[in-house]
Amino acid sequence: MNPANYRARVLLDLFHILVVPAVALSLVLSFFQCRLGFLSLPTHLCFIVLWAATKGVLSQAKQDREARSLGARSIPRVVGKWPGNIDVLLRMMHAFKTSYVLDVYLELFEEYQCTTLNIPILWSNNIISMDHGHIKFVLATGFQWFWRGIAQKERMELFLGGGIFNRDDETWKMHRNMARPFFAKERFSDFEIIEKHCAHTLSILSSLAASNTACDAQDLYGRFTLDAASEFLFGKNMETLSASLPVPGETAMGPKGSATGDPWGSFAQAFDMAQVNITTRGRIGTMWLLLELFKDRNEEHCTVVKRWLDPLVEQVLENKRIMEEAGISSSIAEKNFLQHLTDSTDDPVLIRDQLLRILLASRDTTTCTLTYLTYFLAIHPQVAQRLRAEVLQHCGPTSTPTFEHFRNMKYMRAVINETLRLFPPVPLNSRETRGAPCVLPVSDCTNRSVISDRQPPLYMPAKTTIVFLPLLMQRSPALWGDDADDFDPDRWIDTERVARFVATPSMFNPFSAGPRICIGQNYAYNEMSYFLVRLLQQFDRFTLASEFQPEGSHPPPEWKNRKGRQVYERIWPSAALTLFVKGGLWVRFHKASS
């Protein structure tokens, strides 16, 4: 069924859940000529619950038998006190409001002493995993067993539509093959566009630094990456850097940072709010379908986004028409991504969907890394000093950086990788098994006394969602040592610690892995490296301006009584499809004296 028709599917499911058991009970009562009177309604409701519970128990029993036949064992299940684990769901939803990023899942892993868990909600399996072997299997070695699946497509359909992030099989391959040539090295070997937008960004920072004014670095980086990507891929500078910036102490908190009241702010808020809604849907599971049965909460946000993007699509289609009438053609090397896309289709919806996918990837992922990188430079000034010294050694105070410079600046790559390890832009993702069950490799458990290498592998049911958590995996002490929560770029330089990663490369995959690995990762690395060089050529210190964090965006006091990074974190990391800093990252940039 088309993911856009999720309401029809839900109504069909409700028919099987509510109507079928009610009719069955009515037939039984009629056969025995039983009249329940005023007890009829509660009896029917109880029978519907009993019917669902029985189906769930029978399904679990069937899966257990199937697991044994495959030489596997069932994934450990979370057991709540209420029917259908409703209490577990409510507890998790409450905890999400104030918890550290993904800590809700980490607490469950620690409670059950394993790294892959089943959280059955309303007797429906929901698998979560931070196991690097299982994540590797889902993304790469067992890729053929999984796909995006119906559940994820329905959550994202109105926002992401038919683009590369929300499709499988031949449609996905077509989109990927179409985009791949535009992320080849030769397409972005000329840094002219990045330099242009770097210069604009640093000009803004210089003006702010001159008056010792703080800025929301997250917002500024979002504008920089969006303007650079839009000009590189679409030939159109969206000029967001020229729009109104957030004002310290005055700007309100938006869905994923600061909220500005200008037209650009309306687009950013709609763009971010759609992602927040999709994330909320994922957390509450299939119940979101009932809550939005009569109105899709993303409808108004997608309308705002389309209002911004449609003129771009209309313009490129008009340009195509004019060129065809004039008999003018150009090679793929002379075209930007949007022009190349119109060679394959005249469908404005498909073009817009693809355009939106690229904007999401190019803005949010690079913005996330630059934001957290600046955060680390602010709270670890010794790292900033060492990194700046390397930049000046290789590039001097003004020279334009090159690929060769990036290859030689080992510490810069280490700083970027360590940031990506602790704060991967996509902290969690999901896949769904296809029509057949499969067997996950032997678990890499946090407690070897509970699950040993000699125990059977885990059984993964058919048509079941698995949420995998790269952020937790990349902070696992079992993989990275007791200092896994610490920001230490030297772990990427120290020979002994690098050897651990070389032996198990799947323990670090901020850009995903396998056939769906991010095709833009080299573009992202080079854009981030280029920006860092230019930034550190001009600025030598960065200090947090926490006094300007909007109300509700400071780390909750209860974090101090827990463990991990949250004990000393000075910002509130959060996630909605991609990571961000709640309320923005307010920083003062300090110009270097020489």
N, C-alpha and C positions, 0 to 999 in steps of 0.2 A: 504493500500500500504506500502511496505517496506520503512522505513525512508531513507535507502541508495539510493533509487530511486527517490529522491526528484526532480531531473531534469525532469523526465517524468511527474510528477505531475504538475510542474510549466508550462511545455509546454501545458498540457491539460487545465490548468487554463487560460493561455494566449490565447488559442484558444477560450475559452468562453468569455474572456474579449475583445479581439481585433477582432477576425474573425466573431463570431456570430453576433454582432451588425452591422459590416460592410456589411455582407451578407444580413442582414435584410433590411438595408437602400438601398442597391443596388436593391433588389427585389421591394421595394416600388417605387423607382425612375423609374425602368423599367416598372412597372405597369402603372404609370402615364406618361410614355414616357418623362421624364425630363432629360435633358442633362446639366450637370453642367460645363463642360469644365475645365478650369484651377482652378475652385473652388471645384473640386471633392475631392482632397486630404484634404484641410482644413475642408470641410463639413463633410467628414467621421471622421476626428479626433474629431471635435466638437461633433458629434453624439455619438462617443464612450464615451467621457467624460459625456455627458448628460445621456447616457444609464447607466453608472456606478453610477452617482449621483442619478438617478431615482430609481435604484435598492436599493441603500443605504437608501433613504428616505422611500421607501416602506417597506424595512426590519425593519427600526426603528419603523414605524407605526405598523407593525405586532407585534413587540416585546412589544410596549406600550400596545396594546390590550391584549396580552398574560399576561402581568404583571397585568393588572386590573383583569383579570379572575382568577388570583392566589391570589388576595387580596394584591398585592404588588405594588410598584412604581418603575419606572426606576431609575437606578443609575444616579446621576448628570453627565452631559456631559460637557466636555471642548469645548468651541466654539471659533474657530479661525476666521481669516479674509479671508483666502484663501479657495478655494474649497478643500474638503477632509482634511482640517486642515494641509495642507502641511507647512504653516507658523509655526504652533505649533511644528511640527517635526523638522524643520530646527532650530528653536530657542532652542529647547531642545538639539539637537546634538551639537550646538555651545556652549551651557552652560556646557555640560558635560566636555569640555576640561579644564575648570578652576574652576569648582564648587567644593564645599565641598561634601564629599561622600553623595549621595542620596538627596542633597539639591534641585536638580531640581524638584524632586517629592514633597518635602516638601513645596516648594513655591506654587505649584499648589493646594495642600491641603489647605494652608492658604488663597489663593486667593478665592477659592470656599467654604471655611468654612465647610469642611466635611472631613471625614477620608477614604472614598471610592469614587473613581472617575472613569469615563469612558473617555478615550482619543481616540475618533474615528479618525483613520488615514486612509485616502482613503476609508472612509465610513465603515471601519471594526472596531469592538469594541476591545478596549484594556483596561481592567480594572486594576486599581492599588488600593492597600489598605494598610493602616497602622492601621486599626481597629482591636483591639485584639479579639473582638467577631467574626469578619469575618475570621480572620486568624485561630482561634480555629475551626471554622466550616469547613474551607477548609482542615485543617490537621487532624481533629479528629471527631467531632460530625457529620459532613456532608461528611466524607471521601468517602462514596460510590458514591457521585455525581461527583467526580473528578478523574482525572488520569494525568500522565505526559503529555499525548497528543501528537499529531502529530508534532506540531510546535516545541516543545522543543526537541523532538527526532531528528528531521531533523537537528537542529542547532548543536547537539552534536554527531551525529551518527559516523562520521569518527573518532573522538577523543575518545569518551567513548564507542562506539559500543554497544554490547548486554549485558553489565554488569548491576549490581543492580541499578545504578543511572539513567539508561536510559531505563528502561523497566517497565511494569505494570502487574497486575493480576498474572496469574500462573507462568509466567517466573520470575517475580520479587519475588514471594513467594519462588520459588525454590532457587534463588540466596541467599535470606535472610536466609532461613533455613540452607543452606550450610555454611554460614559464622558465624551464631550465636554461635555454640559451641566454636569457637576460641576466643570469647570475654566474655566467662563465667569467673567468678572470679578466679576459680582454674587454668585457663590457664595462668593468668599473676600475680598470687600471689607471684611468685618468681621474685624478682626484679633484678636478676643477669644480664640480658641483658641490662636493663636500666642503671644499675650501671656502666657497662662496657663502655657504650657510654657517660654517664655523666662524668666519669673520663677523657675520651679522650677530651671532650669539655672543661672541666674546666682546663685541662692541657694547652690547647691552650690559654684560657683566662688568665691563670697565667703568661704565657710567654709574652703575650701582655701587661698585667698590669705592669710587671717588667720594661718594657721600656716606660710606659705611652703611649702606642700605642692604638689608637681607632680601633674598628672593627665594621663590619656590623653585628649586633646581629641577624637581620632577616635572613641573609644568613647562619650564623652559626647554628641557631636553626633549619633551614630547613635541614641542613646536619645531625644534631643530631637526629631529629625525623625520617628522612628517613633511616638512618643507623639502628636505633633501631627497627623500624617497619619491615624493610626488613629481618633482622635477626630473629625477633620474628615470623613473618608470613611465611617467605619463606626459612629460614635456610641459607640465603646468605647475608652477610654484604656487602653493596654496596660501603663501604669505601669512602664515599664522604668527610668525615672529614679529610682524608689524602690528598685530592686534594688541589690545589692552592686556597688560600683565597683571597678575594678582598683586594686591597691595598688602604689605605686612600689617597684621593686626586688624585689617578691615575685610579682607576677602573671606567669604564663608566656605565651609567645607563642601566639596562636591562628592559624587559617588566614588571617585578614585583619586581624590586630591583636592585641588583648589577649584572653585567655581567662579568664573567671570561672567559678567552680565551682558557681554557683547554677542554678536552673531556667532563668532567662533566658539564662545563659551557654550552657546546653546547646542552646537554640533558636538562638542567634546562631552557635554553632560549626557546627551542622548546616546552617544557612542559608548560611554562608560556604563550608563545605567542599563543598557541592553545586556552588557556582559555580567553585571551584578545579578540581573534577573536569571540569566542562564545558570549562573553558579548556584543561586538559591534553589532552582529547580533540581539541580543535580543532588543537592544535599537532602532534600525531602523525598527524593525518589519519585515513583510514579504518581504519588498523591498530588503533585503539582498540576497534573492534567485535570483533576477535579476542581482545583481552585481557580483554574483559568478556562473552564469549560465554555463560559459565555463571553469572555473577553480576554484576549491575549495581552498581557501586560507590556509586551514589547512593541505593540502596534504603533503607539504614538511616538516612541523613540525611533523606530525604523522610518517613520514618515519624515522626521527631522533629518535623519541621515541621508535619505534618498533626495531630499530637497537640496542638499549640498552636492551630492555626487551626480545627479542627473544632468546638470549643465555640462559637466566634463564629458559625459557619454554622448550627449547631443552634439557637442562641438566636434568630437573626433569622427562621429558618423557623418556629419556635414562635410568635414574636410575630405573624408574618403569619397563622398559623392562628387565633390568638386574635382578631385584628382582624376577620378574615373571618367568624368565627362571631358576633361582636358586631355585624356590619354596619357597621363603621367603615372609612372610606377617607380618604386624604389626598392632596393634590396633590404633584407632583414637587418643587415648591419647598420642601415641608415634609419631604421625605425625604432621608436620606443615601444615599450611593452603594450601600451594601450592601442597603438596603431597596428601592431602585429595581431592583437586580439581581434580587431575588426576585420582582418583578412579571413578569419575563420568563421565569424558569425556577424549578423546584423541585429541579433537579438539584444536590445538594450538592457533587459533584465539580467541576462547571463553576463554581459559585459560589466554591469554594475556589481554583480555578485563577485566576480573575479577582482575587480578594482578594490572592493571593500576588504577582501581577504588579504590582499597585498598590503593595504594600509594598516590593517590590524597587526600583521606580522612585523612590518617595518617600523611602525611607531612603538608599539607596546613592548616588544622584546628588547630592543636596543635602549629604549628609554629606561626600562627597568634596570638593566645592567649599569648604565651610566649613573643612575640615581643611587643605587646601593654602593657603587664604587666611590662616589663622592662622599657618601656617608662614612665609608671606611677610611677615606683620606682625612676626614674631619676628626674622627675619634682615634685614629692611629697616625699622628703627625710624623712619626719616624718613618712610616711607610711612604708618606707624601714626599718627605725630604729625599729619601733614597730613590724613589721613582723619578723625581725631578732631576736629580743628579744624573741618572741614566739618560734621560731625555736630552739634557744639555750636552752630555758627553757625545752623543751620536748625532744630534740635530742642531746643537747650538741654540742661541736664544731666538733665532728668526728663520732658520732654514726650513724649507718645505719637506715634510717627512715622505719617505718612499717605502715601497715593499721591502727593499733591502734593509732599511732602518728597522722595520718591524721584525724582520727575521733575527736581527742582531740584539734587539732589546729583550733579553730573556726575562728580566724582572718584570717588565710591563706585561708580558704574556702570563707570567705567574700571578700577578695581581688580578688580571682579568679573569683567569681561570678560577682563582680562589673565590672571587666574587660570585661567579657563576655556580660554583660548588655550593656555597652557602645559600645563595638566593637565585636558583634557576628561574628564568622568566616564566616558564610554565611549570609550576610546582606540583601539579597533579594532572593526570589525563585519564582517559578511559577507553576501553575497547569492549567488544561483545563477542562471545564465541558464536560461531556460525551454527549450522544445523546439527552438528555432531559434537559430543564431548571430547575432551582431550586430557592429557596428563601433564601437569606441571612438573618440572625437574625437582629433585630433592631439595627441600627447603633449607635456606641458609638462616637458621633460627638464631634469635638473640640468646637463647638459653640452650646450650648443647646437651644439658642433662635431660631436657624435656623432649627434644627431637634430635635424633642423631642421624648421621649419614647413612646408617644401615636401615632406617625405616623406609617404608614405601613412599613413592612420590604422591603428590596430591591430585585428586580428581577434580576437574573443572567441568561443570555441567554445560550442556548445550544451551544456546540462546540466553546466556547469563553475562551480566556486566561485571567487568573487573576494573576497579579504579586503582591505578598504580601511582606511587608517590615519590617522584625523583628527589624532591627536597629532603624527605626523611632518609631515603637511601644514601644520599650524598652527605648526610650528617651522621651516619651510623658508626658508632665506635667500633663495631665488629669489622668494619671495612677500613676506616680511616684512623683508628687509634683513639685513645682516651681524650685527645685534644680535638676531636672531630668538630666540636662547636666553636672552636677558636678560629679567628681570622689570621692565618699564617701563610703568606705567599711562598715562604721558603719550602713548604712541603712539595712545591712543584719544581724545586731546584735541588734540594738535598737528594743525593743519589739513592740512599736506602729507601726513602719514602717514595720517590718516583718509581722505584722498582716494584713497589706494591701495586701502583696504578697500572704499570706496564703489564704486570702479570694478570690483572683483572680490569681491562679497560671498560667493561660494562658498568663499573661502579661510578662512572662519570658520564652522564649523557644529557647535558643541558639543552642540546639541540635535537633531542630524540635519537633514534637509532634505526637501523634496518632500512627497508625500502622506503619508509616515509620520513627518513631523516631530513631535517630542514635544508632546503636547497640554497637558502640565503645565509648560511652560517659564515662563509668566508667574507661575504659582503659586510655582515655584522661585525666580525672581528676587525676588519680593516677600517670600518667607519668609527668604531670605538677607539681603536688605536690612534687613528688620525686625530680625532677630537682630543684625546688625552694629551698627545704631544703638543698640540696648539694651546690647550688649557694650561699645561704646566710650563710652557715657555713664558707665559705671562703672569701666572699666579703661583704662589708658593705656600699659602696657608688657606685652610678652610675651617670655619668654626660654625657649629650648629647654632641656630637662633631659635631655640626651643620655645622661647617666650611668645613666638608668633604662631605656634601650632594652634589650630582652631580647637575650641572646646570639644572634648570627646575624642581627640586624636592622640592624647598622651598615653603612654603605656600604663595599663591599670596597676594600682598599687599591689594587688594580689600576686602579680608576676614575681615580685621579689621573694616570695615564700616558696617558689617552685624550683625547678632546676633547668639546666640548659641555657641557651642564649637569652631567654626571656628575663633571667635574673638581672642582667646588666644592659639589656637592649634599651636604647634611648629614643627609639622611634617605634611605631606600631606597624609591623609588616602585615599586609593583608593580601588576599587573592580574590580575583574575579576573572576567571580564565587565565589572566596573567597576574604576576605579582605587582604590587604597588605599595607606596607608603601612605597610610591613612592620614588625610589632612595635608599631604604634600611634605616635601623635605625642605625646610626653611634653613638657609645657609647664608653666611657672609663669606664672600670671596675676597682674598687679600692679594693685592698686586705685589709682584716681586720687585724688590728695589734694584735688582740688576739681573 
